[in-house]
Amino acid sequence: MQDIYFHLPGVRYNYPLNMLWISMLKQYPEYFREGVRIASIFGAFPFSLWNGGRFSHHDQCSASFVTGVIGNINRQGIPVRFTYTNPLLTREDLKDPFCNFCLQAGDNGRNQVLVFSPLLEEYIRKNYPSYKIDSSTCKEIRSVTALNAEMNKDYRYVVLDYNLNNHFDLLEQVEHKEKLEVLVNALCIPNCPRRGDHYRNVALNEKIVAENRHLPRERQKRIIPWTCEYGDHNCIYTIQDYETFVSPELIWEKYVPMGINNFKIEGRTASLFSLIETYCYYMIRPEYQGLARIMLLKNLENMKVITVNRPRPGKFEGKR
């Protein structure tokens, strides 16, 4: 049986779900599709200036939370993958104390960093050599020639541009397929013309939040708004007609036989309920999906991650 690796989103908001998911895989392996393994948990602890891809707003994690999450995930034999893909970093930004603290907290040889900026990549390789470096889909590499050049660099994984999903004639030409990672549930429309602008919007807003923290309220800058009629509303059930969508059948019947067995699920800022559906869809056998879904929801309710409000008692007033 070949191992099939899934990279799961969220070291902050999805942390309870991901730990339950890891526990379920260990306790109920019969629920899961053949060969499923958890390869990493990816994301960034707010507020991380180096973060990219998803805006972290004004949240802030404590030092104890960061060290606790990294330790708990690593004890499961799973790496944390810091998603440090901000494309607009400057040399001054490399001094950011919180991001450096996070890397120091995970500097044990087990963890990874997903990068976009060559400046940040060089800094991490020099100052944190124990980390395995991964290449981000944010680079939007569209040609096989450029992709193979990336595959031949010193990266643990290279995340495929989602627009190349299911182009099996091109994927057959990719070298080092064991390093290729496929984003299976991209919510963007195929060939989205605004994807790069979205990455830059997130990067600009991370900078604004960082600057605002040192300014009085009356001098703070406004966050640059971003809306998307597709990505903001799509879910696992609305993207299945996209040519970029990768189904479980394609994973097991096409990708894995050709030597590709790493798959990324996006959803760091997704609705918890939407993410449960996505996890079950990809990793749970169809006959166990309902049972797994209810088990997860019950446990999340017991942990008070999900709060179910009970009806307030009323007062009956009959005729007098």
MIFI-236089 format. One record per residue (C-alpha): residue number from 1; z, x, y. Coordinates in nm, 2 decimals, decimal comma. Each point is the difference from the previous one (the first is absolute). Layout:
BEGIN
+-----+--------+--------+--------+
: num :     up :   east :  north :
+-----+--------+--------+--------+
: NUM :      Z :      X :      Y :
...
+-----+--------+--------+--------+
***
This chain:
BEGIN
+-----+--------+--------+--------+
: num :     up :   east :  north :
+-----+--------+--------+--------+
:   1 :   0,00 :   0,00 :   0,00 :
:   2 :  -0,10 :   0,15 :   0,34 :
:   3 :   0,23 :  -0,02 :   0,29 :
:   4 :  -0,12 :  -0,20 :   0,30 :
:   5 :   0,18 :   0,09 :   0,32 :
:   6 :   0,08 :  -0,23 :   0,29 :
:   7 :   0,11 :   0,11 :   0,34 :
:   8 :   0,22 :  -0,26 :   0,16 :
:   9 :   0,06 :  -0,08 :   0,37 :
:  10 :   0,32 :   0,02 :   0,20 :
:  11 :   0,31 :   0,23 :   0,01 :
:  12 :   0,17 :  -0,23 :   0,26 :
:  13 :  -0,07 :  -0,37 :  -0,02 :
:  14 :  -0,13 :  -0,01 :  -0,36 :
:  15 :   0,27 :   0,23 :  -0,13 :
:  16 :   0,20 :  -0,28 :  -0,18 :
:  17 :  -0,31 :  -0,14 :  -0,16 :
:  18 :  -0,13 :   0,34 :  -0,11 :
:  19 :   0,33 :   0,09 :  -0,16 :
:  20 :   0,01 :  -0,33 :  -0,19 :
:  21 :  -0,36 :   0,06 :  -0,10 :
:  22 :   0,08 :   0,35 :  -0,14 :
:  23 :   0,30 :  -0,16 :  -0,19 :
:  24 :  -0,21 :  -0,28 :  -0,14 :
:  25 :  -0,26 :   0,25 :  -0,13 :
:  26 :   0,28 :   0,19 :  -0,18 :
:  27 :   0,18 :  -0,31 :  -0,14 :
:  28 :  -0,30 :  -0,23 :  -0,08 :
:  29 :  -0,30 :   0,23 :  -0,07 :
:  30 :  -0,16 :  -0,27 :  -0,21 :
:  31 :  -0,06 :  -0,20 :   0,32 :
:  32 :  -0,23 :   0,27 :   0,14 :
:  33 :  -0,36 :   0,07 :  -0,06 :
:  34 :  -0,08 :   0,29 :  -0,22 :
:  35 :   0,08 :   0,35 :   0,13 :
:  36 :   0,15 :  -0,11 :   0,34 :
:  37 :   0,21 :   0,27 :   0,17 :
:  38 :   0,13 :   0,04 :   0,36 :
:  39 :  -0,14 :   0,31 :   0,16 :
:  40 :   0,17 :  -0,01 :   0,34 :
:  41 :   0,16 :  -0,22 :   0,26 :
:  42 :  -0,18 :   0,07 :   0,34 :
:  43 :   0,08 :  -0,07 :   0,36 :
:  44 :   0,21 :   0,13 :   0,29 :
:  45 :   0,35 :  -0,06 :   0,11 :
:  46 :   0,01 :  -0,16 :   0,34 :
:  47 :  -0,01 :   0,13 :   0,26 :
:  48 :  -0,24 :   0,28 :  -0,10 :
:  49 :  -0,23 :   0,13 :   0,27 :
:  50 :  -0,23 :   0,15 :  -0,27 :
:  51 :  -0,04 :  -0,33 :  -0,17 :
:  52 :  -0,35 :  -0,15 :  -0,02 :
:  53 :  -0,19 :  -0,30 :  -0,13 :
:  54 :   0,28 :  -0,26 :   0,06 :
:  55 :   0,20 :  -0,04 :   0,32 :
:  56 :   0,37 :   0,05 :  -0,04 :
:  57 :   0,10 :  -0,18 :   0,32 :
:  58 :   0,36 :   0,08 :   0,13 :
:  59 :   0,18 :   0,03 :  -0,33 :
:  60 :   0,22 :   0,30 :  -0,08 :
:  61 :   0,14 :   0,13 :  -0,33 :
:  62 :   0,33 :   0,18 :  -0,02 :
:  63 :   0,02 :   0,35 :  -0,16 :
:  64 :   0,21 :  -0,15 :  -0,29 :
:  65 :  -0,27 :  -0,26 :  -0,07 :
:  66 :  -0,27 :   0,26 :  -0,01 :
:  67 :   0,18 :   0,23 :  -0,23 :
:  68 :   0,12 :  -0,28 :  -0,22 :
:  69 :  -0,35 :  -0,15 :  -0,05 :
:  70 :  -0,16 :   0,34 :  -0,07 :
:  71 :   0,27 :   0,08 :  -0,25 :
:  72 :  -0,01 :  -0,33 :  -0,18 :
:  73 :  -0,38 :   0,00 :  -0,04 :
:  74 :  -0,01 :   0,36 :  -0,11 :
:  75 :   0,27 :  -0,07 :  -0,26 :
:  76 :  -0,24 :  -0,24 :  -0,16 :
:  77 :  -0,24 :   0,29 :  -0,04 :
:  78 :  -0,23 :  -0,14 :   0,27 :
:  79 :  -0,10 :   0,19 :   0,32 :
:  80 :   0,03 :  -0,13 :   0,35 :
:  81 :  -0,33 :   0,05 :   0,19 :
:  82 :   0,04 :   0,02 :   0,37 :
:  83 :  -0,29 :  -0,17 :   0,18 :
:  84 :  -0,04 :   0,23 :   0,29 :
:  85 :  -0,36 :  -0,10 :   0,11 :
:  86 :   0,03 :  -0,03 :   0,37 :
:  87 :  -0,34 :   0,14 :   0,12 :
:  88 :   0,11 :   0,08 :   0,36 :
:  89 :   0,28 :   0,24 :  -0,05 :
:  90 :   0,04 :   0,30 :   0,23 :
:  91 :   0,17 :   0,33 :  -0,06 :
:  92 :   0,30 :  -0,12 :   0,20 :
:  93 :   0,03 :  -0,30 :  -0,24 :
:  94 :   0,06 :   0,24 :  -0,29 :
:  95 :   0,35 :   0,06 :   0,13 :
:  96 :   0,10 :  -0,37 :  -0,05 :
:  97 :   0,36 :   0,02 :  -0,13 :
:  98 :   0,00 :  -0,31 :  -0,21 :
:  99 :  -0,32 :   0,08 :  -0,19 :
: 100 :   0,12 :   0,35 :  -0,06 :
: 101 :   0,33 :  -0,14 :  -0,13 :
: 102 :  -0,18 :  -0,23 :  -0,24 :
: 103 :  -0,20 :   0,29 :  -0,14 :
: 104 :   0,31 :   0,21 :  -0,03 :
: 105 :   0,17 :  -0,28 :  -0,18 :
: 106 :  -0,27 :  -0,01 :  -0,26 :
: 107 :  -0,07 :   0,37 :  -0,02 :
: 108 :   0,08 :   0,03 :  -0,37 :
: 109 :  -0,35 :   0,06 :  -0,16 :
: 110 :  -0,04 :  -0,36 :  -0,12 :
: 111 :  -0,15 :  -0,17 :   0,30 :
: 112 :  -0,34 :  -0,03 :   0,18 :
: 113 :  -0,14 :  -0,05 :   0,35 :
: 114 :  -0,32 :  -0,19 :   0,07 :
: 115 :  -0,18 :   0,16 :   0,30 :
: 116 :  -0,28 :  -0,06 :   0,25 :
: 117 :   0,06 :   0,26 :   0,28 :
: 118 :  -0,10 :   0,36 :  -0,09 :
: 119 :   0,27 :   0,11 :   0,25 :
: 120 :   0,27 :  -0,18 :  -0,19 :
: 121 :  -0,14 :   0,11 :  -0,34 :
: 122 :   0,02 :   0,36 :   0,11 :
: 123 :   0,35 :  -0,04 :   0,13 :
: 124 :   0,13 :  -0,16 :  -0,32 :
: 125 :  -0,17 :   0,25 :  -0,22 :
: 126 :   0,17 :   0,28 :   0,20 :
: 127 :   0,35 :  -0,15 :   0,04 :
: 128 :   0,04 :  -0,22 :  -0,30 :
: 129 :  -0,20 :   0,17 :  -0,28 :
: 130 :   0,17 :  -0,20 :  -0,28 :
: 131 :  -0,19 :  -0,31 :   0,10 :
: 132 :  -0,32 :  -0,11 :  -0,18 :
: 133 :  -0,26 :  -0,10 :   0,26 :
: 134 :  -0,22 :  -0,30 :  -0,03 :
: 135 :  -0,31 :  -0,09 :   0,20 :
: 136 :  -0,01 :  -0,33 :   0,17 :
: 137 :  -0,26 :  -0,28 :  -0,02 :
: 138 :   0,03 :  -0,01 :   0,38 :
: 139 :  -0,24 :   0,29 :   0,01 :
: 140 :  -0,27 :  -0,25 :  -0,09 :
: 141 :  -0,20 :   0,24 :  -0,22 :
: 142 :  -0,32 :  -0,19 :  -0,10 :
: 143 :  -0,23 :   0,25 :  -0,17 :
: 144 :   0,03 :   0,15 :  -0,35 :
: 145 :  -0,07 :   0,35 :   0,14 :
: 146 :   0,29 :  -0,02 :   0,25 :
: 147 :   0,22 :  -0,17 :  -0,26 :
: 148 :  -0,06 :   0,28 :  -0,25 :
: 149 :   0,08 :   0,26 :   0,28 :
: 150 :   0,33 :  -0,18 :   0,05 :
: 151 :   0,07 :  -0,02 :  -0,37 :
: 152 :  -0,04 :   0,38 :  -0,03 :
: 153 :   0,27 :   0,06 :   0,26 :
: 154 :   0,37 :   0,05 :  -0,08 :
: 155 :   0,09 :  -0,37 :  -0,02 :
: 156 :   0,20 :  -0,17 :  -0,27 :
: 157 :  -0,19 :  -0,33 :   0,06 :
: 158 :  -0,29 :  -0,11 :   0,22 :
: 159 :   0,01 :  -0,37 :   0,09 :
: 160 :  -0,35 :  -0,14 :  -0,01 :
: 161 :  -0,15 :  -0,18 :   0,30 :
: 162 :   0,01 :  -0,36 :  -0,12 :
: 163 :  -0,37 :  -0,05 :   0,09 :
: 164 :  -0,09 :   0,22 :  -0,30 :
: 165 :   0,19 :  -0,23 :  -0,24 :
: 166 :  -0,21 :  -0,12 :  -0,29 :
: 167 :  -0,30 :   0,22 :   0,08 :
: 168 :   0,02 :   0,15 :  -0,35 :
: 169 :  -0,33 :   0,19 :   0,03 :
: 170 :   0,16 :   0,20 :   0,29 :
: 171 :   0,34 :   0,02 :  -0,16 :
: 172 :  -0,15 :   0,16 :  -0,31 :
: 173 :  -0,11 :   0,29 :   0,22 :
: 174 :   0,36 :   0,06 :   0,12 :
: 175 :   0,16 :   0,32 :  -0,12 :
: 176 :   0,36 :   0,02 :  -0,11 :
: 177 :   0,03 :  -0,37 :  -0,06 :
: 178 :   0,36 :   0,05 :  -0,11 :
: 179 :   0,08 :   0,06 :   0,37 :
: 180 :  -0,18 :  -0,31 :   0,13 :
: 181 :   0,21 :  -0,29 :   0,11 :
: 182 :  -0,15 :  -0,35 :   0,05 :
: 183 :   0,13 :  -0,25 :   0,25 :
: 184 :  -0,04 :  -0,32 :  -0,21 :
: 185 :   0,11 :  -0,28 :   0,24 :
: 186 :  -0,13 :   0,10 :   0,34 :
: 187 :   0,04 :  -0,30 :   0,23 :
: 188 :  -0,27 :   0,12 :   0,25 :
: 189 :  -0,34 :  -0,15 :  -0,03 :
: 190 :  -0,26 :   0,24 :  -0,16 :
: 191 :  -0,13 :   0,25 :   0,26 :
: 192 :   0,25 :  -0,13 :   0,26 :
: 193 :  -0,13 :   0,14 :   0,34 :
: 194 :   0,35 :   0,00 :   0,14 :
: 195 :   0,19 :   0,19 :  -0,27 :
: 196 :   0,00 :   0,33 :   0,18 :
: 197 :   0,10 :  -0,17 :   0,33 :
: 198 :   0,29 :  -0,16 :  -0,18 :
: 199 :   0,13 :   0,34 :  -0,12 :
: 200 :  -0,02 :   0,13 :   0,35 :
: 201 :   0,18 :  -0,31 :   0,14 :
: 202 :   0,29 :   0,06 :  -0,23 :
: 203 :   0,01 :   0,36 :   0,10 :
: 204 :   0,00 :  -0,08 :   0,37 :
: 205 :   0,28 :  -0,26 :  -0,05 :
: 206 :   0,21 :   0,24 :  -0,19 :
: 207 :  -0,03 :   0,24 :   0,30 :
: 208 :   0,10 :  -0,28 :   0,24 :
: 209 :   0,31 :  -0,09 :  -0,20 :
: 210 :   0,10 :   0,37 :  -0,02 :
: 211 :  -0,04 :   0,03 :   0,38 :
: 212 :   0,17 :  -0,33 :   0,08 :
: 213 :   0,32 :   0,12 :  -0,18 :
: 214 :   0,06 :   0,24 :   0,28 :
: 215 :  -0,08 :  -0,23 :   0,29 :
: 216 :   0,19 :  -0,28 :   0,18 :
: 217 :  -0,12 :  -0,34 :  -0,09 :
: 218 :  -0,18 :  -0,05 :   0,34 :
: 219 :  -0,22 :   0,31 :  -0,06 :
: 220 :  -0,08 :  -0,07 :  -0,37 :
: 221 :  -0,37 :  -0,04 :  -0,10 :
: 222 :  -0,13 :  -0,31 :  -0,17 :
: 223 :  -0,11 :   0,01 :  -0,36 :
: 224 :  -0,38 :  -0,02 :  -0,03 :
: 225 :  -0,07 :  -0,33 :  -0,18 :
: 226 :  -0,21 :  -0,01 :  -0,31 :
: 227 :  -0,12 :  -0,31 :  -0,19 :
: 228 :  -0,24 :  -0,03 :  -0,30 :
: 229 :  -0,13 :  -0,32 :  -0,13 :
: 230 :  -0,04 :   0,16 :  -0,35 :
: 231 :   0,27 :   0,25 :  -0,07 :
: 232 :   0,28 :  -0,21 :   0,17 :
: 233 :  -0,06 :  -0,30 :  -0,23 :
: 234 :  -0,16 :   0,13 :  -0,32 :
: 235 :   0,19 :   0,02 :  -0,33 :
: 236 :  -0,08 :   0,07 :  -0,37 :
: 237 :  -0,16 :  -0,35 :  -0,03 :
: 238 :  -0,23 :   0,02 :   0,30 :
: 239 :  -0,16 :   0,34 :  -0,06 :
: 240 :  -0,13 :  -0,04 :  -0,35 :
: 241 :  -0,36 :  -0,07 :   0,12 :
: 242 :  -0,01 :   0,33 :   0,19 :
: 243 :  -0,23 :   0,26 :  -0,15 :
: 244 :   0,29 :   0,25 :   0,05 :
: 245 :   0,25 :  -0,20 :  -0,20 :
: 246 :   0,12 :   0,17 :  -0,32 :
: 247 :   0,12 :  -0,24 :  -0,27 :
: 248 :   0,22 :   0,09 :  -0,30 :
: 249 :  -0,30 :  -0,04 :  -0,22 :
: 250 :  -0,19 :   0,26 :   0,20 :
: 251 :   0,29 :   0,24 :  -0,01 :
: 252 :   0,04 :  -0,01 :  -0,38 :
: 253 :  -0,36 :  -0,05 :  -0,10 :
: 254 :  -0,19 :   0,21 :   0,26 :
: 255 :   0,22 :   0,24 :   0,20 :
: 256 :   0,23 :   0,13 :  -0,28 :
: 257 :  -0,28 :   0,07 :  -0,25 :
: 258 :  -0,18 :   0,21 :   0,26 :
: 259 :   0,31 :   0,21 :   0,06 :
: 260 :   0,15 :  -0,16 :   0,31 :
: 261 :   0,36 :  -0,12 :  -0,06 :
: 262 :   0,18 :   0,00 :   0,34 :
: 263 :   0,01 :  -0,32 :   0,20 :
: 264 :   0,16 :  -0,08 :   0,33 :
: 265 :   0,14 :  -0,34 :   0,10 :
: 266 :   0,02 :  -0,05 :   0,38 :
: 267 :   0,27 :  -0,22 :   0,15 :
: 268 :   0,26 :   0,19 :   0,19 :
: 269 :   0,03 :  -0,28 :   0,25 :
: 270 :  -0,11 :  -0,28 :  -0,22 :
: 271 :   0,19 :  -0,32 :  -0,07 :
: 272 :   0,25 :   0,05 :  -0,28 :
: 273 :  -0,14 :  -0,30 :  -0,18 :
: 274 :  -0,36 :   0,12 :   0,04 :
: 275 :   0,10 :   0,34 :  -0,14 :
: 276 :   0,17 :  -0,15 :  -0,31 :
: 277 :  -0,33 :  -0,19 :  -0,07 :
: 278 :  -0,19 :   0,32 :   0,04 :
: 279 :   0,23 :   0,21 :  -0,23 :
: 280 :  -0,01 :  -0,27 :  -0,27 :
: 281 :  -0,38 :  -0,04 :   0,03 :
: 282 :  -0,07 :   0,36 :  -0,06 :
: 283 :   0,28 :   0,12 :  -0,23 :
: 284 :   0,14 :  -0,29 :  -0,20 :
: 285 :  -0,18 :  -0,15 :  -0,30 :
: 286 :  -0,13 :  -0,35 :   0,09 :
: 287 :   0,23 :  -0,18 :  -0,25 :
: 288 :   0,31 :   0,16 :   0,16 :
: 289 :  -0,09 :  -0,03 :   0,37 :
: 290 :   0,19 :  -0,33 :   0,06 :
: 291 :   0,31 :   0,14 :  -0,17 :
: 292 :  -0,01 :   0,33 :   0,19 :
: 293 :  -0,05 :  -0,18 :   0,33 :
: 294 :   0,31 :  -0,23 :  -0,05 :
: 295 :   0,21 :   0,30 :  -0,12 :
: 296 :  -0,09 :   0,20 :   0,31 :
: 297 :   0,07 :  -0,29 :   0,23 :
: 298 :   0,34 :  -0,08 :  -0,16 :
: 299 :   0,11 :   0,36 :   0,02 :
: 300 :  -0,11 :   0,03 :   0,36 :
: 301 :   0,19 :  -0,32 :   0,08 :
: 302 :   0,31 :   0,13 :  -0,18 :
: 303 :  -0,03 :   0,32 :   0,21 :
: 304 :  -0,03 :  -0,21 :   0,31 :
: 305 :  -0,33 :   0,15 :   0,09 :
: 306 :  -0,13 :  -0,35 :  -0,02 :
: 307 :   0,23 :  -0,26 :   0,15 :
: 308 :  -0,03 :  -0,36 :  -0,11 :
: 309 :   0,18 :  -0,24 :   0,23 :
: 310 :   0,17 :  -0,29 :  -0,16 :
: 311 :  -0,02 :  -0,35 :   0,15 :
: 312 :   0,27 :  -0,09 :   0,25 :
: 313 :   0,22 :  -0,29 :  -0,12 :
: 314 :  -0,06 :  -0,32 :   0,19 :
: 315 :   0,21 :  -0,30 :   0,07 :
: 316 :  -0,08 :  -0,34 :  -0,14 :
: 317 :   0,06 :  -0,28 :   0,24 :
: 318 :  -0,06 :  -0,34 :  -0,17 :
: 319 :   0,02 :  -0,35 :   0,15 :
: 320 :   0,34 :  -0,11 :   0,11 :
+-----+--------+--------+--------+
***
